[in-house]
Structures are given as C-alpha cells and as structure tokens.
C-alpha cells in the first residue's frame, strides 16, 4: 500500500519462518567425525545410477568431507570397481 507521499507502507506482522525450499531434511548422517586414519565407509549406489548420478554423489560426499578440513582431517573418495559403491577413506 502506498501512503500519501508515494512511499510504500508495509504492515509488520509476526509469522513463523517457513523452512527454505532448497534445503530439505538431512539425508545422511556422515561418520566423518568418528573416523580414524585408515578407516573407510562405503556409500551405496543404485543399480540404475548413471554417470551423472555417480558424479553428483561423489561431489556431495566430497563437499561434506571438506567441512572437516578445519579440524585437520582429510578424506579421499574412490568409485570402486564393483560399480556398486563409492568408498571414502580418512587419509589424515
């Protein structure tokens, strides 16, 4: 609504803040924090996952692992030969 001087007038309300649309509930509980050097876990892939889905899964895992760099931890990922999983190892 505009008031007499041509400026927009906004009514202040108290509404609950909705959840962001682009962020859903957390899908994975990554075990990075509890891993010791040399330990690994395997992220399973679906039988029908194509190259794009595999690339995106590996990127998602890598992004989550990079959050631990500030603590001095380092991780590496490998798409395993069995094509059924992505392995994640703590290397430092």
PyMOL Python script that loads the backbone (N, CA, C, O; Angstrom):
from pymol import cmd

cmd.read_pdbstr("""\
ATOM      1  N   UNK A   1       0.837  -1.175   0.000  1.00  0.00           N
ATOM      2  CA  UNK A   1       0.000   0.000   0.000  1.00  0.00           C
ATOM      3  C   UNK A   1       0.885   1.241   0.000  1.00  0.00           C
ATOM      4  O   UNK A   1       1.931   1.269   0.648  1.00  0.00           O
ATOM      5  N   UNK A   2       0.465   2.241  -0.715  1.00  0.00           N
ATOM      6  CA  UNK A   2       1.213   3.490  -0.729  1.00  0.00           C
ATOM      7  C   UNK A   2       0.538   4.479   0.199  1.00  0.00           C
ATOM      8  O   UNK A   2      -0.688   4.543   0.290  1.00  0.00           O
ATOM      9  N   UNK A   3       1.374   5.255   0.891  1.00  0.00           N
ATOM     10  CA  UNK A   3       0.797   6.295   1.730  1.00  0.00           C
ATOM     11  C   UNK A   3       0.764   7.605   0.939  1.00  0.00           C
ATOM     12  O   UNK A   3       1.062   7.608  -0.256  1.00  0.00           O
ATOM     13  N   UNK A   4       0.414   8.698   1.576  1.00  0.00           N
ATOM     14  CA  UNK A   4       0.215   9.980   0.902  1.00  0.00           C
ATOM     15  C   UNK A   4       1.446  10.520   0.190  1.00  0.00           C
ATOM     16  O   UNK A   4       1.288  11.246  -0.792  1.00  0.00           O
ATOM     17  N   UNK A   5       2.637  10.215   0.617  1.00  0.00           N
ATOM     18  CA  UNK A   5       3.833  10.761  -0.023  1.00  0.00           C
ATOM     19  C   UNK A   5       4.406   9.841  -1.119  1.00  0.00           C
ATOM     20  O   UNK A   5       5.517  10.079  -1.593  1.00  0.00           O
ATOM     21  N   UNK A   6       3.690   8.832  -1.515  1.00  0.00           N
ATOM     22  CA  UNK A   6       4.100   7.956  -2.607  1.00  0.00           C
ATOM     23  C   UNK A   6       5.026   6.816  -2.205  1.00  0.00           C
ATOM     24  O   UNK A   6       5.422   6.018  -3.054  1.00  0.00           O
ATOM     25  N   UNK A   7       5.376   6.727  -0.929  1.00  0.00           N
ATOM     26  CA  UNK A   7       6.244   5.649  -0.468  1.00  0.00           C
ATOM     27  C   UNK A   7       5.423   4.422  -0.107  1.00  0.00           C
ATOM     28  O   UNK A   7       4.263   4.521   0.294  1.00  0.00           O
ATOM     29  N   UNK A   8       6.047   3.270  -0.257  1.00  0.00           N
ATOM     30  CA  UNK A   8       5.370   2.017   0.119  1.00  0.00           C
ATOM     31  C   UNK A   8       5.286   1.922   1.630  1.00  0.00           C
ATOM     32  O   UNK A   8       6.233   2.264   2.337  1.00  0.00           O
ATOM     33  N   UNK A   9       4.175   1.467   2.109  1.00  0.00           N
ATOM     34  CA  UNK A   9       3.959   1.263   3.538  1.00  0.00           C
ATOM     35  C   UNK A   9       3.781  -0.235   3.754  1.00  0.00           C
ATOM     36  O   UNK A   9       2.973  -0.873   3.080  1.00  0.00           O
ATOM     37  N   UNK A  10       4.530  -0.788   4.685  1.00  0.00           N
ATOM     38  CA  UNK A  10       4.457  -2.219   4.956  1.00  0.00           C
ATOM     39  C   UNK A  10       3.899  -2.454   6.342  1.00  0.00           C
ATOM     40  O   UNK A  10       4.263  -1.772   7.300  1.00  0.00           O
ATOM     41  N   UNK A  11       3.016  -3.420   6.434  1.00  0.00           N
ATOM     42  CA  UNK A  11       2.457  -3.807   7.719  1.00  0.00           C
ATOM     43  C   UNK A  11       3.388  -4.851   8.336  1.00  0.00           C
ATOM     44  O   UNK A  11       3.662  -5.878   7.715  1.00  0.00           O
ATOM     45  N   UNK A  12       3.870  -4.601   9.537  1.00  0.00           N
ATOM     46  CA  UNK A  12       4.746  -5.551  10.216  1.00  0.00           C
ATOM     47  C   UNK A  12       3.893  -6.602  10.899  1.00  0.00           C
ATOM     48  O   UNK A  12       2.945  -6.289  11.619  1.00  0.00           O
ATOM     49  N   UNK A  13       4.253  -7.874  10.657  1.00  0.00           N
ATOM     50  CA  UNK A  13       3.495  -8.990  11.213  1.00  0.00           C
ATOM     51  C   UNK A  13       4.442  -9.943  11.916  1.00  0.00           C
ATOM     52  O   UNK A  13       5.655  -9.889  11.716  1.00  0.00           O
ATOM     53  N   UNK A  14       3.889 -10.802  12.729  1.00  0.00           N
ATOM     54  CA  UNK A  14       4.685 -11.827  13.394  1.00  0.00           C
ATOM     55  C   UNK A  14       4.192 -13.181  12.890  1.00  0.00           C
ATOM     56  O   UNK A  14       3.184 -13.710  13.359  1.00  0.00           O
ATOM     57  N   UNK A  15       4.932 -13.729  11.915  1.00  0.00           N
ATOM     58  CA  UNK A  15       4.608 -15.037  11.338  1.00  0.00           C
ATOM     59  C   UNK A  15       5.779 -15.979  11.561  1.00  0.00           C
ATOM     60  O   UNK A  15       6.919 -15.549  11.731  1.00  0.00           O
ATOM     61  N   UNK A  16       5.480 -17.263  11.559  1.00  0.00           N
ATOM     62  CA  UNK A  16       6.537 -18.275  11.690  1.00  0.00           C
ATOM     63  C   UNK A  16       7.379 -18.280  10.412  1.00  0.00           C
ATOM     64  O   UNK A  16       6.848 -18.136   9.311  1.00  0.00           O
ATOM     65  N   UNK A  17       8.670 -18.444  10.566  1.00  0.00           N
ATOM     66  CA  UNK A  17       9.584 -18.507   9.435  1.00  0.00           C
ATOM     67  C   UNK A  17       9.463 -19.880   8.770  1.00  0.00           C
ATOM     68  O   UNK A  17       9.690 -20.897   9.425  1.00  0.00           O
ATOM     69  N   UNK A  18       9.109 -19.929   7.482  1.00  0.00           N
ATOM     70  CA  UNK A  18       8.994 -21.229   6.808  1.00  0.00           C
ATOM     71  C   UNK A  18      10.370 -21.800   6.518  1.00  0.00           C
ATOM     72  O   UNK A  18      11.352 -21.064   6.416  1.00  0.00           O
ATOM     73  N   UNK A  19      10.434 -23.119   6.386  1.00  0.00           N
ATOM     74  CA  UNK A  19      11.678 -23.781   6.026  1.00  0.00           C
ATOM     75  C   UNK A  19      12.073 -23.369   4.614  1.00  0.00           C
ATOM     76  O   UNK A  19      11.204 -23.160   3.767  1.00  0.00           O
ATOM     77  N   UNK A  20      13.375 -23.248   4.347  1.00  0.00           N
ATOM     78  CA  UNK A  20      13.809 -22.922   2.986  1.00  0.00           C
ATOM     79  C   UNK A  20      13.419 -24.031   2.027  1.00  0.00           C
ATOM     80  O   UNK A  20      13.446 -25.207   2.389  1.00  0.00           O
ATOM     81  N   UNK A  21      13.064 -23.669   0.824  1.00  0.00           N
ATOM     82  CA  UNK A  21      12.637 -24.659  -0.167  1.00  0.00           C
ATOM     83  C   UNK A  21      13.805 -25.494  -0.678  1.00  0.00           C
ATOM     84  O   UNK A  21      13.651 -26.684  -0.953  1.00  0.00           O
ATOM     85  N   UNK A  22      14.967 -24.870  -0.804  1.00  0.00           N
ATOM     86  CA  UNK A  22      16.103 -25.572  -1.385  1.00  0.00           C
ATOM     87  C   UNK A  22      16.783 -26.511  -0.403  1.00  0.00           C
ATOM     88  O   UNK A  22      17.606 -27.328  -0.816  1.00  0.00           O
ATOM     89  N   UNK A  23      16.467 -26.422   0.877  1.00  0.00           N
ATOM     90  CA  UNK A  23      17.076 -27.296   1.875  1.00  0.00           C
ATOM     91  C   UNK A  23      16.030 -28.255   2.413  1.00  0.00           C
ATOM     92  O   UNK A  23      15.021 -27.842   2.984  1.00  0.00           O
ATOM     93  N   UNK A  24      16.277 -29.495   2.229  1.00  0.00           N
ATOM     94  CA  UNK A  24      15.375 -30.485   2.768  1.00  0.00           C
ATOM     95  C   UNK A  24      15.928 -31.034   4.067  1.00  0.00           C
ATOM     96  O   UNK A  24      16.944 -30.551   4.567  1.00  0.00           O
ATOM     97  N   UNK A  25      15.279 -32.021   4.606  1.00  0.00           N
ATOM     98  CA  UNK A  25      15.823 -32.638   5.813  1.00  0.00           C
ATOM     99  C   UNK A  25      17.153 -33.315   5.494  1.00  0.00           C
ATOM    100  O   UNK A  25      17.399 -33.728   4.361  1.00  0.00           O
ATOM    101  N   UNK A  26      17.982 -33.418   6.485  1.00  0.00           N
ATOM    102  CA  UNK A  26      19.292 -34.021   6.302  1.00  0.00           C
ATOM    103  C   UNK A  26      19.115 -35.485   5.914  1.00  0.00           C
ATOM    104  O   UNK A  26      18.469 -36.248   6.633  1.00  0.00           O
ATOM    105  N   UNK A  27      19.682 -35.870   4.793  1.00  0.00           N
ATOM    106  CA  UNK A  27      19.505 -37.226   4.292  1.00  0.00           C
ATOM    107  C   UNK A  27      20.493 -38.224   4.885  1.00  0.00           C
ATOM    108  O   UNK A  27      20.159 -39.390   5.092  1.00  0.00           O
ATOM    109  N   UNK A  28      21.709 -37.761   5.156  1.00  0.00           N
ATOM    110  CA  UNK A  28      22.749 -38.692   5.564  1.00  0.00           C
ATOM    111  C   UNK A  28      23.381 -38.239   6.870  1.00  0.00           C
ATOM    112  O   UNK A  28      23.548 -37.044   7.112  1.00  0.00           O
ATOM    113  N   UNK A  29      23.724 -39.190   7.695  1.00  0.00           N
ATOM    114  CA  UNK A  29      24.458 -38.906   8.917  1.00  0.00           C
ATOM    115  C   UNK A  29      25.874 -39.408   8.677  1.00  0.00           C
ATOM    116  O   UNK A  29      26.202 -40.552   8.991  1.00  0.00           O
ATOM    117  N   UNK A  30      26.713 -38.534   8.114  1.00  0.00           N
ATOM    118  CA  UNK A  30      28.064 -38.918   7.732  1.00  0.00           C
ATOM    119  C   UNK A  30      28.904 -39.261   8.958  1.00  0.00           C
ATOM    120  O   UNK A  30      28.815 -38.559   9.965  1.00  0.00           O
ATOM    121  N   UNK A  31      29.713 -40.312   8.906  1.00  0.00           N
ATOM    122  CA  UNK A  31      30.535 -40.721  10.053  1.00  0.00           C
ATOM    123  C   UNK A  31      31.921 -40.083  10.092  1.00  0.00           C
ATOM    124  O   UNK A  31      32.794 -40.584  10.800  1.00  0.00           O
ATOM    125  N   UNK A  32      32.153 -38.998   9.357  1.00  0.00           N
ATOM    126  CA  UNK A  32      33.488 -38.402   9.257  1.00  0.00           C
ATOM    127  C   UNK A  32      34.118 -38.122  10.624  1.00  0.00           C
ATOM    128  O   UNK A  32      35.285 -38.449  10.838  1.00  0.00           O
ATOM    129  N   UNK A  33      33.381 -37.538  11.532  1.00  0.00           N
ATOM    130  CA  UNK A  33      33.939 -37.099  12.813  1.00  0.00           C
ATOM    131  C   UNK A  33      34.487 -38.258  13.643  1.00  0.00           C
ATOM    132  O   UNK A  33      35.432 -38.070  14.410  1.00  0.00           O
ATOM    133  N   UNK A  34      33.917 -39.439  13.504  1.00  0.00           N
ATOM    134  CA  UNK A  34      34.346 -40.563  14.337  1.00  0.00           C
ATOM    135  C   UNK A  34      35.375 -41.465  13.651  1.00  0.00           C
ATOM    136  O   UNK A  34      35.793 -42.467  14.231  1.00  0.00           O
ATOM    137  N   UNK A  35      35.790 -41.126  12.425  1.00  0.00           N
ATOM    138  CA  UNK A  35      36.734 -41.973  11.690  1.00  0.00           C
ATOM    139  C   UNK A  35      38.174 -41.703  12.109  1.00  0.00           C
ATOM    140  O   UNK A  35      38.553 -40.568  12.397  1.00  0.00           O
ATOM    141  N   UNK A  36      38.960 -42.765  12.135  1.00  0.00           N
ATOM    142  CA  UNK A  36      40.392 -42.671  12.399  1.00  0.00           C
ATOM    143  C   UNK A  36      41.126 -42.851  11.065  1.00  0.00           C
ATOM    144  O   UNK A  36      40.563 -43.382  10.107  1.00  0.00           O
ATOM    145  N   UNK A  37      42.383 -42.406  11.012  1.00  0.00           N
ATOM    146  CA  UNK A  37      43.181 -42.531   9.794  1.00  0.00           C
ATOM    147  C   UNK A  37      43.221 -44.003   9.364  1.00  0.00           C
ATOM    148  O   UNK A  37      43.481 -44.886  10.180  1.00  0.00           O
ATOM    149  N   UNK A  38      42.964 -44.253   8.095  1.00  0.00           N
ATOM    150  CA  UNK A  38      42.962 -45.608   7.544  1.00  0.00           C
ATOM    151  C   UNK A  38      41.590 -46.259   7.517  1.00  0.00           C
ATOM    152  O   UNK A  38      41.412 -47.274   6.843  1.00  0.00           O
ATOM    153  N   UNK A  39      40.621 -45.710   8.227  1.00  0.00           N
ATOM    154  CA  UNK A  39      39.266 -46.274   8.224  1.00  0.00           C
ATOM    155  C   UNK A  39      38.486 -45.749   7.023  1.00  0.00           C
ATOM    156  O   UNK A  39      38.799 -44.696   6.466  1.00  0.00           O
ATOM    157  N   UNK A  40      37.461 -46.510   6.641  1.00  0.00           N
ATOM    158  CA  UNK A  40      36.650 -46.120   5.493  1.00  0.00           C
ATOM    159  C   UNK A  40      35.199 -46.502   5.707  1.00  0.00           C
ATOM    160  O   UNK A  40      34.859 -47.268   6.609  1.00  0.00           O
ATOM    161  N   UNK A  41      34.352 -45.946   4.849  1.00  0.00           N
ATOM    162  CA  UNK A  41      32.958 -46.383   4.766  1.00  0.00           C
ATOM    163  C   UNK A  41      32.582 -46.381   3.291  1.00  0.00           C
ATOM    164  O   UNK A  41      33.259 -45.760   2.472  1.00  0.00           O
ATOM    165  N   UNK A  42      31.509 -47.072   2.958  1.00  0.00           N
ATOM    166  CA  UNK A  42      31.088 -47.203   1.571  1.00  0.00           C
ATOM    167  C   UNK A  42      29.700 -46.603   1.397  1.00  0.00           C
ATOM    168  O   UNK A  42      28.772 -46.922   2.140  1.00  0.00           O
ATOM    169  N   UNK A  43      29.577 -45.736   0.410  1.00  0.00           N
ATOM    170  CA  UNK A  43      28.297 -45.117   0.061  1.00  0.00           C
ATOM    171  C   UNK A  43      27.687 -45.942  -1.072  1.00  0.00           C
ATOM    172  O   UNK A  43      28.244 -45.976  -2.169  1.00  0.00           O
ATOM    173  N   UNK A  44      26.559 -46.606  -0.830  1.00  0.00           N
ATOM    174  CA  UNK A  44      25.990 -47.484  -1.860  1.00  0.00           C
ATOM    175  C   UNK A  44      25.378 -46.691  -3.013  1.00  0.00           C
ATOM    176  O   UNK A  44      24.785 -45.631  -2.813  1.00  0.00           O
ATOM    177  N   UNK A  45      25.534 -47.223  -4.212  1.00  0.00           N
ATOM    178  CA  UNK A  45      24.918 -46.656  -5.404  1.00  0.00           C
ATOM    179  C   UNK A  45      23.779 -47.550  -5.845  1.00  0.00           C
ATOM    180  O   UNK A  45      23.778 -48.750  -5.571  1.00  0.00           O
ATOM    181  N   UNK A  46      22.814 -46.966  -6.523  1.00  0.00           N
ATOM    182  CA  UNK A  46      21.699 -47.751  -7.054  1.00  0.00           C
ATOM    183  C   UNK A  46      22.144 -48.429  -8.348  1.00  0.00           C
ATOM    184  O   UNK A  46      23.036 -47.944  -9.045  1.00  0.00           O
ATOM    185  N   UNK A  47      21.524 -49.527  -8.646  1.00  0.00           N
ATOM    186  CA  UNK A  47      21.855 -50.307  -9.846  1.00  0.00           C
ATOM    187  C   UNK A  47      21.714 -49.460 -11.111  1.00  0.00           C
ATOM    188  O   UNK A  47      22.509 -49.604 -12.040  1.00  0.00           O
ATOM    189  N   UNK A  48      20.715 -48.582 -11.157  1.00  0.00           N
ATOM    190  CA  UNK A  48      20.441 -47.814 -12.366  1.00  0.00           C
ATOM    191  C   UNK A  48      21.061 -46.417 -12.361  1.00  0.00           C
ATOM    192  O   UNK A  48      20.720 -45.599 -13.215  1.00  0.00           O
ATOM    193  N   UNK A  49      21.960 -46.124 -11.423  1.00  0.00           N
ATOM    194  CA  UNK A  49      22.616 -44.815 -11.394  1.00  0.00           C
ATOM    195  C   UNK A  49      23.500 -44.642 -12.625  1.00  0.00           C
ATOM    196  O   UNK A  49      24.331 -45.495 -12.938  1.00  0.00           O
ATOM    197  N   UNK A  50      23.306 -43.529 -13.311  1.00  0.00           N
ATOM    198  CA  UNK A  50      24.132 -43.213 -14.470  1.00  0.00           C
ATOM    199  C   UNK A  50      25.351 -42.423 -14.048  1.00  0.00           C
ATOM    200  O   UNK A  50      25.581 -42.194 -12.861  1.00  0.00           O
ATOM    201  N   UNK A  51      26.124 -42.011 -15.028  1.00  0.00           N
ATOM    202  CA  UNK A  51      27.369 -41.283 -14.774  1.00  0.00           C
ATOM    203  C   UNK A  51      27.084 -39.992 -14.013  1.00  0.00           C
ATOM    204  O   UNK A  51      27.822 -39.644 -13.092  1.00  0.00           O
ATOM    205  N   UNK A  52      26.029 -39.281 -14.383  1.00  0.00           N
ATOM    206  CA  UNK A  52      25.713 -38.010 -13.725  1.00  0.00           C
ATOM    207  C   UNK A  52      25.378 -38.224 -12.249  1.00  0.00           C
ATOM    208  O   UNK A  52      25.851 -37.470 -11.399  1.00  0.00           O
ATOM    209  N   UNK A  53      24.571 -39.236 -11.931  1.00  0.00           N
ATOM    210  CA  UNK A  53      24.210 -39.510 -10.546  1.00  0.00           C
ATOM    211  C   UNK A  53      25.429 -39.907  -9.724  1.00  0.00           C
ATOM    212  O   UNK A  53      25.552 -39.520  -8.562  1.00  0.00           O
ATOM    213  N   UNK A  54      26.327 -40.677 -10.327  1.00  0.00           N
ATOM    214  CA  UNK A  54      27.547 -41.089  -9.626  1.00  0.00           C
ATOM    215  C   UNK A  54      28.424 -39.871  -9.367  1.00  0.00           C
ATOM    216  O   UNK A  54      28.962 -39.715  -8.270  1.00  0.00           O
ATOM    217  N   UNK A  55      28.571 -39.008 -10.368  1.00  0.00           N
ATOM    218  CA  UNK A  55      29.356 -37.786 -10.210  1.00  0.00           C
ATOM    219  C   UNK A  55      28.767 -36.904  -9.108  1.00  0.00           C
ATOM    220  O   UNK A  55      29.502 -36.363  -8.282  1.00  0.00           O
ATOM    221  N   UNK A  56      27.450 -36.762  -9.097  1.00  0.00           N
ATOM    222  CA  UNK A  56      26.796 -35.915  -8.096  1.00  0.00           C
ATOM    223  C   UNK A  56      26.931 -36.510  -6.691  1.00  0.00           C
ATOM    224  O   UNK A  56      27.113 -35.770  -5.725  1.00  0.00           O
ATOM    225  N   UNK A  57      26.844 -37.835  -6.569  1.00  0.00           N
ATOM    226  CA  UNK A  57      27.006 -38.478  -5.263  1.00  0.00           C
ATOM    227  C   UNK A  57      28.422 -38.259  -4.754  1.00  0.00           C
ATOM    228  O   UNK A  57      28.625 -37.958  -3.578  1.00  0.00           O
ATOM    229  N   UNK A  58      29.387 -38.408  -5.629  1.00  0.00           N
ATOM    230  CA  UNK A  58      30.781 -38.204  -5.226  1.00  0.00           C
ATOM    231  C   UNK A  58      31.035 -36.749  -4.839  1.00  0.00           C
ATOM    232  O   UNK A  58      31.780 -36.481  -3.897  1.00  0.00           O
ATOM    233  N   UNK A  59      30.431 -35.820  -5.548  1.00  0.00           N
ATOM    234  CA  UNK A  59      30.562 -34.399  -5.219  1.00  0.00           C
ATOM    235  C   UNK A  59      29.917 -34.093  -3.869  1.00  0.00           C
ATOM    236  O   UNK A  59      30.462 -33.320  -3.080  1.00  0.00           O
ATOM    237  N   UNK A  60      28.765 -34.692  -3.603  1.00  0.00           N
ATOM    238  CA  UNK A  60      28.051 -34.494  -2.337  1.00  0.00           C
ATOM    239  C   UNK A  60      28.890 -35.012  -1.164  1.00  0.00           C
ATOM    240  O   UNK A  60      28.973 -34.368  -0.118  1.00  0.00           O
ATOM    241  N   UNK A  61      29.504 -36.171  -1.347  1.00  0.00           N
ATOM    242  CA  UNK A  61      30.363 -36.739  -0.300  1.00  0.00           C
ATOM    243  C   UNK A  61      31.593 -35.851  -0.099  1.00  0.00           C
ATOM    244  O   UNK A  61      31.980 -35.564   1.033  1.00  0.00           O
ATOM    245  N   UNK A  62      32.200 -35.421  -1.201  1.00  0.00           N
ATOM    246  CA  UNK A  62      33.380 -34.567  -1.113  1.00  0.00           C
ATOM    247  C   UNK A  62      33.095 -33.251  -0.415  1.00  0.00           C
ATOM    248  O   UNK A  62      33.911 -32.766   0.369  1.00  0.00           O
ATOM    249  N   UNK A  63      31.943 -32.676  -0.699  1.00  0.00           N
ATOM    250  CA  UNK A  63      31.559 -31.413  -0.053  1.00  0.00           C
ATOM    251  C   UNK A  63      31.406 -31.614   1.450  1.00  0.00           C
ATOM    252  O   UNK A  63      31.854 -30.783   2.240  1.00  0.00           O
ATOM    253  N   UNK A  64      30.779 -32.706   1.840  1.00  0.00           N
ATOM    254  CA  UNK A  64      30.607 -32.994   3.267  1.00  0.00           C
ATOM    255  C   UNK A  64      31.964 -33.224   3.935  1.00  0.00           C
ATOM    256  O   UNK A  64      32.178 -32.786   5.065  1.00  0.00           O
ATOM    257  N   UNK A  65      32.880 -33.907   3.245  1.00  0.00           N
ATOM    258  CA  UNK A  65      34.204 -34.191   3.809  1.00  0.00           C
ATOM    259  C   UNK A  65      35.029 -32.919   3.961  1.00  0.00           C
ATOM    260  O   UNK A  65      35.794 -32.791   4.916  1.00  0.00           O
ATOM    261  N   UNK A  66      34.883 -31.976   3.026  1.00  0.00           N
ATOM    262  CA  UNK A  66      35.656 -30.730   3.095  1.00  0.00           C
ATOM    263  C   UNK A  66      35.319 -29.897   4.322  1.00  0.00           C
ATOM    264  O   UNK A  66      36.131 -29.076   4.748  1.00  0.00           O
ATOM    265  N   UNK A  67      34.149 -30.089   4.893  1.00  0.00           N
ATOM    266  CA  UNK A  67      33.772 -29.349   6.095  1.00  0.00           C
ATOM    267  C   UNK A  67      34.677 -29.692   7.272  1.00  0.00           C
ATOM    268  O   UNK A  67      34.747 -28.929   8.235  1.00  0.00           O
ATOM    269  N   UNK A  68      35.369 -30.824   7.210  1.00  0.00           N
ATOM    270  CA  UNK A  68      36.238 -31.260   8.297  1.00  0.00           C
ATOM    271  C   UNK A  68      37.689 -30.809   8.112  1.00  0.00           C
ATOM    272  O   UNK A  68      38.528 -31.108   8.961  1.00  0.00           O
ATOM    273  N   UNK A  69      38.001 -30.107   7.040  1.00  0.00           N
ATOM    274  CA  UNK A  69      39.384 -29.655   6.798  1.00  0.00           C
ATOM    275  C   UNK A  69      39.882 -28.744   7.903  1.00  0.00           C
ATOM    276  O   UNK A  69      41.064 -28.787   8.244  1.00  0.00           O
ATOM    277  N   UNK A  70      39.017 -27.926   8.468  1.00  0.00           N
ATOM    278  CA  UNK A  70      39.429 -27.005   9.528  1.00  0.00           C
ATOM    279  C   UNK A  70      39.936 -27.762  10.754  1.00  0.00           C
ATOM    280  O   UNK A  70      40.723 -27.223  11.533  1.00  0.00           O
ATOM    281  N   UNK A  71      39.496 -28.999  10.930  1.00  0.00           N
ATOM    282  CA  UNK A  71      39.934 -29.800  12.073  1.00  0.00           C
ATOM    283  C   UNK A  71      41.214 -30.561  11.770  1.00  0.00           C
ATOM    284  O   UNK A  71      41.753 -31.241  12.642  1.00  0.00           O
ATOM    285  N   UNK A  72      41.708 -30.451  10.536  1.00  0.00           N
ATOM    286  CA  UNK A  72      42.930 -31.155  10.148  1.00  0.00           C
ATOM    287  C   UNK A  72      42.677 -32.507   9.514  1.00  0.00           C
ATOM    288  O   UNK A  72      43.620 -33.166   9.076  1.00  0.00           O
ATOM    289  N   UNK A  73      41.432 -32.936   9.456  1.00  0.00           N
ATOM    290  CA  UNK A  73      41.111 -34.234   8.846  1.00  0.00           C
ATOM    291  C   UNK A  73      41.102 -34.098   7.324  1.00  0.00           C
ATOM    292  O   UNK A  73      40.712 -33.060   6.789  1.00  0.00           O
ATOM    293  N   UNK A  74      41.535 -35.156   6.630  1.00  0.00           N
ATOM    294  CA  UNK A  74      41.492 -35.202   5.171  1.00  0.00           C
ATOM    295  C   UNK A  74      40.911 -36.549   4.748  1.00  0.00           C
ATOM    296  O   UNK A  74      41.187 -37.588   5.348  1.00  0.00           O
ATOM    297  N   UNK A  75      40.093 -36.495   3.690  1.00  0.00           N
ATOM    298  CA  UNK A  75      39.433 -37.697   3.193  1.00  0.00           C
ATOM    299  C   UNK A  75      39.636 -37.796   1.690  1.00  0.00           C
ATOM    300  O   UNK A  75      39.863 -36.791   1.015  1.00  0.00           O
ATOM    301  N   UNK A  76      39.552 -39.018   1.172  1.00  0.00           N
ATOM    302  CA  UNK A  76      39.597 -39.233  -0.266  1.00  0.00           C
ATOM    303  C   UNK A  76      38.485 -40.205  -0.644  1.00  0.00           C
ATOM    304  O   UNK A  76      38.072 -41.034   0.168  1.00  0.00           O
ATOM    305  N   UNK A  77      38.004 -40.098  -1.883  1.00  0.00           N
ATOM    306  CA  UNK A  77      36.933 -40.981  -2.350  1.00  0.00           C
ATOM    307  C   UNK A  77      37.408 -41.737  -3.581  1.00  0.00           C
ATOM    308  O   UNK A  77      38.252 -41.261  -4.341  1.00  0.00           O
ATOM    309  N   UNK A  78      36.849 -42.919  -3.758  1.00  0.00           N
ATOM    310  CA  UNK A  78      37.125 -43.735  -4.945  1.00  0.00           C
ATOM    311  C   UNK A  78      35.830 -44.408  -5.376  1.00  0.00           C
ATOM    312  O   UNK A  78      35.093 -44.960  -4.559  1.00  0.00           O
ATOM    313  N   UNK A  79      35.570 -44.348  -6.690  1.00  0.00           N
ATOM    314  CA  UNK A  79      34.458 -45.107  -7.259  1.00  0.00           C
ATOM    315  C   UNK A  79      34.980 -46.518  -7.463  1.00  0.00           C
ATOM    316  O   UNK A  79      35.861 -46.739  -8.295  1.00  0.00           O
ATOM    317  N   UNK A  80      34.455 -47.463  -6.724  1.00  0.00           N
ATOM    318  CA  UNK A  80      35.012 -48.813  -6.695  1.00  0.00           C
ATOM    319  C   UNK A  80      34.715 -49.594  -7.966  1.00  0.00           C
ATOM    320  O   UNK A  80      33.737 -49.331  -8.665  1.00  0.00           O
ATOM    321  N   UNK A  81      35.582 -50.561  -8.248  1.00  0.00           N
ATOM    322  CA  UNK A  81      35.466 -51.359  -9.466  1.00  0.00           C
ATOM    323  C   UNK A  81      34.167 -52.146  -9.548  1.00  0.00           C
ATOM    324  O   UNK A  81      33.693 -52.456 -10.641  1.00  0.00           O
ATOM    325  N   UNK A  82      33.588 -52.471  -8.386  1.00  0.00           N
ATOM    326  CA  UNK A  82      32.336 -53.234  -8.416  1.00  0.00           C
ATOM    327  C   UNK A  82      31.164 -52.386  -8.917  1.00  0.00           C
ATOM    328  O   UNK A  82      30.080 -52.910  -9.171  1.00  0.00           O
ATOM    329  N   UNK A  83      31.387 -51.066  -9.058  1.00  0.00           N
ATOM    330  CA  UNK A  83      30.383 -50.111  -9.556  1.00  0.00           C
ATOM    331  C   UNK A  83      29.144 -50.035  -8.681  1.00  0.00           C
ATOM    332  O   UNK A  83      28.123 -49.489  -9.100  1.00  0.00           O
ATOM    333  N   UNK A  84      29.222 -50.577  -7.465  1.00  0.00           N
ATOM    334  CA  UNK A  84      28.065 -50.581  -6.575  1.00  0.00           C
ATOM    335  C   UNK A  84      28.211 -49.604  -5.421  1.00  0.00           C
ATOM    336  O   UNK A  84      27.270 -49.414  -4.650  1.00  0.00           O
ATOM    337  N   UNK A  85      29.391 -48.973  -5.290  1.00  0.00           N
ATOM    338  CA  UNK A  85      29.582 -48.071  -4.158  1.00  0.00           C
ATOM    339  C   UNK A  85      30.729 -47.098  -4.401  1.00  0.00           C
ATOM    340  O   UNK A  85      31.563 -47.279  -5.288  1.00  0.00           O
ATOM    341  N   UNK A  86      30.731 -46.061  -3.573  1.00  0.00           N
ATOM    342  CA  UNK A  86      31.829 -45.104  -3.530  1.00  0.00           C
ATOM    343  C   UNK A  86      32.476 -45.266  -2.170  1.00  0.00           C
ATOM    344  O   UNK A  86      31.804 -45.158  -1.144  1.00  0.00           O
ATOM    345  N   UNK A  87      33.761 -45.521  -2.151  1.00  0.00           N
ATOM    346  CA  UNK A  87      34.492 -45.679  -0.890  1.00  0.00           C
ATOM    347  C   UNK A  87      35.041 -44.342  -0.430  1.00  0.00           C
ATOM    348  O   UNK A  87      35.483 -43.531  -1.245  1.00  0.00           O
ATOM    349  N   UNK A  88      35.014 -44.111   0.879  1.00  0.00           N
ATOM    350  CA  UNK A  88      35.535 -42.884   1.477  1.00  0.00           C
ATOM    351  C   UNK A  88      36.532 -43.272   2.560  1.00  0.00           C
ATOM    352  O   UNK A  88      36.179 -43.975   3.507  1.00  0.00           O
ATOM    353  N   UNK A  89      37.780 -42.817   2.427  1.00  0.00           N
ATOM    354  CA  UNK A  89      38.838 -43.128   3.380  1.00  0.00           C
ATOM    355  C   UNK A  89      39.327 -41.875   4.065  1.00  0.00           C
ATOM    356  O   UNK A  89      39.424 -40.816   3.444  1.00  0.00           O
ATOM    357  N   UNK A  90      39.637 -41.992   5.352  1.00  0.00           N
ATOM    358  CA  UNK A  90      40.310 -40.902   6.036  1.00  0.00           C
ATOM    359  C   UNK A  90      41.806 -41.101   5.827  1.00  0.00           C
ATOM    360  O   UNK A  90      42.345 -42.160   6.149  1.00  0.00           O
ATOM    361  N   UNK A  91      42.476 -40.089   5.290  1.00  0.00           N
ATOM    362  CA  UNK A  91      43.892 -40.201   4.973  1.00  0.00           C
ATOM    363  C   UNK A  91      44.777 -39.351   5.888  1.00  0.00           C
ATOM    364  O   UNK A  91      45.995 -39.534   5.903  1.00  0.00           O
ATOM    365  N   UNK A  92      44.191 -38.433   6.645  1.00  0.00           N
ATOM    366  CA  UNK A  92      44.975 -37.624   7.580  1.00  0.00           C
ATOM    367  C   UNK A  92      44.113 -37.240   8.763  1.00  0.00           C
ATOM    368  O   UNK A  92      44.582 -36.555   9.672  1.00  0.00           O
TER     369      UNK A  92
END
""", "prot")
cmd.dss("prot")
cmd.show_as("cartoon", "prot")
cmd.util.cbc("prot")
cmd.orient("prot")
